[in-house]
Amino acid sequence: MTIKERSRIRRQKITGHLSHGYAEADDWDLEFWLKQTPQDRLSALVAIRNDIKKVNPERLKES
Protein backbone atom coordinates (compact mmCIF):
# COMPACT_ATOMS: atom_id res chain seq x y z
CA MET A 1 0.00 0.00 0.00
CA THR A 2 1.41 3.38 -0.95
CA ILE A 3 1.68 6.32 1.43
CA LYS A 4 -1.03 8.15 -0.55
CA GLU A 5 -3.40 5.22 -0.12
CA ARG A 6 -2.65 4.99 3.59
CA SER A 7 -3.19 8.74 3.97
CA ARG A 8 -6.53 8.62 2.17
CA ILE A 9 -7.76 5.72 4.29
CA ARG A 10 -6.56 7.39 7.50
CA ARG A 11 -8.36 10.64 6.64
CA GLN A 12 -11.60 8.69 6.14
CA LYS A 13 -11.22 6.99 9.54
CA ILE A 14 -10.10 9.93 11.68
CA THR A 15 -12.40 10.72 14.57
CA GLY A 16 -11.96 13.97 16.43
CA HIS A 17 -13.41 15.72 19.44
CA LEU A 18 -13.14 19.19 20.95
CA SER A 19 -13.04 19.03 24.72
CA HIS A 20 -13.24 21.75 27.32
CA GLY A 21 -10.73 20.29 29.73
CA TYR A 22 -8.57 17.31 30.53
CA ALA A 23 -11.29 15.38 32.35
CA GLU A 24 -13.66 15.68 29.38
CA ALA A 25 -10.88 14.60 27.01
CA ASP A 26 -10.09 11.59 29.19
CA ASP A 27 -13.76 10.58 29.30
CA TRP A 28 -14.11 10.90 25.54
CA ASP A 29 -10.91 8.93 24.92
CA LEU A 30 -12.00 6.11 27.22
CA GLU A 31 -15.45 5.97 25.63
CA PHE A 32 -13.89 5.89 22.15
CA TRP A 33 -11.57 2.98 22.92
CA LEU A 34 -14.25 1.02 24.78
CA LYS A 35 -16.40 1.18 21.62
CA GLN A 36 -13.62 -0.41 19.55
CA THR A 37 -13.38 -4.15 19.07
CA PRO A 38 -10.38 -5.98 20.52
CA GLN A 39 -9.16 -6.45 16.94
CA ASP A 40 -9.37 -2.69 16.29
CA ARG A 41 -7.45 -1.93 19.50
CA LEU A 42 -4.75 -4.44 18.62
CA SER A 43 -4.54 -3.09 15.08
CA ALA A 44 -4.05 0.44 16.45
CA LEU A 45 -1.32 -0.76 18.80
CA VAL A 46 0.49 -2.56 15.98
CA ALA A 47 0.23 0.54 13.75
CA ILE A 48 1.71 2.72 16.51
CA ARG A 49 4.52 0.23 17.10
CA ASN A 50 5.30 0.11 13.37
CA ASP A 51 5.39 3.92 13.22
CA ILE A 52 7.79 4.00 16.19
CA LYS A 53 10.03 1.46 14.45
CA LYS A 54 10.20 3.72 11.39
CA VAL A 55 10.90 6.92 13.34
CA ASN A 56 13.06 5.57 16.15
CA PRO A 57 14.19 1.97 15.51
CA GLU A 58 16.59 2.02 18.47
CA ARG A 59 13.68 2.39 20.89
CA LEU A 60 12.28 -1.08 20.12
CA LYS A 61 15.53 -3.06 19.96
CA GLU A 62 15.65 -6.23 21.98
CA SER A 63 17.87 -6.00 25.07
C-alpha positions as CSV (number, residue, x, y, z in Angstrom):
1,M,0.0,0.0,0.0
2,T,1.4,3.4,-0.9
3,I,1.7,6.3,1.4
4,K,-1.0,8.2,-0.6
5,E,-3.4,5.2,-0.1
6,R,-2.7,5.0,3.6
7,S,-3.2,8.7,4.0
8,R,-6.5,8.6,2.2
9,I,-7.8,5.7,4.3
10,R,-6.6,7.4,7.5
11,R,-8.4,10.6,6.6
12,Q,-11.6,8.7,6.1
13,K,-11.2,7.0,9.5
14,I,-10.1,9.9,11.7
15,T,-12.4,10.7,14.6
16,G,-12.0,14.0,16.4
17,H,-13.4,15.7,19.4
18,L,-13.1,19.2,21.0
19,S,-13.0,19.0,24.7
20,H,-13.2,21.8,27.3
21,G,-10.7,20.3,29.7
22,Y,-8.6,17.3,30.5
23,A,-11.3,15.4,32.3
24,E,-13.7,15.7,29.4
25,A,-10.9,14.6,27.0
26,D,-10.1,11.6,29.2
27,D,-13.8,10.6,29.3
28,W,-14.1,10.9,25.5
29,D,-10.9,8.9,24.9
30,L,-12.0,6.1,27.2
31,E,-15.4,6.0,25.6
32,F,-13.9,5.9,22.1
33,W,-11.6,3.0,22.9
34,L,-14.3,1.0,24.8
35,K,-16.4,1.2,21.6
36,Q,-13.6,-0.4,19.6
37,T,-13.4,-4.2,19.1
38,P,-10.4,-6.0,20.5
39,Q,-9.2,-6.4,16.9
40,D,-9.4,-2.7,16.3
41,R,-7.5,-1.9,19.5
42,L,-4.7,-4.4,18.6
43,S,-4.5,-3.1,15.1
44,A,-4.1,0.4,16.4
45,L,-1.3,-0.8,18.8
46,V,0.5,-2.6,16.0
47,A,0.2,0.5,13.8
48,I,1.7,2.7,16.5
49,R,4.5,0.2,17.1
50,N,5.3,0.1,13.4
51,D,5.4,3.9,13.2
52,I,7.8,4.0,16.2
53,K,10.0,1.5,14.5
54,K,10.2,3.7,11.4
55,V,10.9,6.9,13.3
56,N,13.1,5.6,16.2
57,P,14.2,2.0,15.5
58,E,16.6,2.0,18.5
59,R,13.7,2.4,20.9
60,L,12.3,-1.1,20.1
61,K,15.5,-3.1,20.0
62,E,15.7,-6.2,22.0
63,S,17.9,-6.0,25.1
